[in-house]
Amino acid sequence: MGDLDAFGKLELELRRGVLVLAALSQLRAPRYGYELRQALAEKGMPIEEGTLYPLLRRLETQGLLKSEWKIEDGPPRRYYVLNADGRKLLRKLTESWQGMNEAMAQLLEGD
């Protein structure tokens, strides 16, 4: 396996690990899927539809999101938003992420 193959696989693992936190962070207010994709992409975390929608369904099944269909101007859209458990998990994951980020910054500084 070449260096680029190894890099690609490791980068994918890192991304998978932060996608849940990234998605939760953008669902403090209700958003529909495309709107969430746009918000994530604008902030440097693009995500494919084929990854996003299964993630949203999984988070809802795990009891972290609530969703509802809304019909406004245009087609019906399913809006997702954090529920109380989702907000609690977001706080805990944010604290954990910040701690890991600080540790990694120190580790990557070197001696």
Residue pairs with C-beta under 8 A, 6 or more apart in sequence:
18 45
18 97
19 45
19 47
19 51
19 55
20 55
20 59
20 93
21 90
21 93
21 94
21 97
22 40
22 45
22 47
23 36
23 40
23 47
23 52
23 55
23 56
23 59
24 59
24 64
24 82
24 86
24 89
24 90
24 93
25 90
25 94
26 36
26 39
26 40
26 43
27 36
27 65
27 80
27 81
27 82
27 86
28 81
28 82
28 87
28 90
29 81
30 79
30 80
30 81
31 39
31 79
31 80
31 81
32 70
32 77
32 78
32 79
32 80
33 49
33 52
33 53
33 56
33 77
33 78
33 80
36 52
36 56
36 80
37 46
37 47
37 49
37 52
40 46
40 47
41 47
47 55
56 65
56 67
56 80
59 65
59 80
59 86
60 66
60 67
60 80
63 83
63 85
64 82
64 83
64 85
64 86
64 89
65 80
65 81
65 82
65 83
65 86
66 80
66 81
66 83
67 78
67 79
67 80
67 81
68 78
68 79
69 76
69 77
69 78
69 79
70 76
70 77
70 78
70 79
71 77
82 90
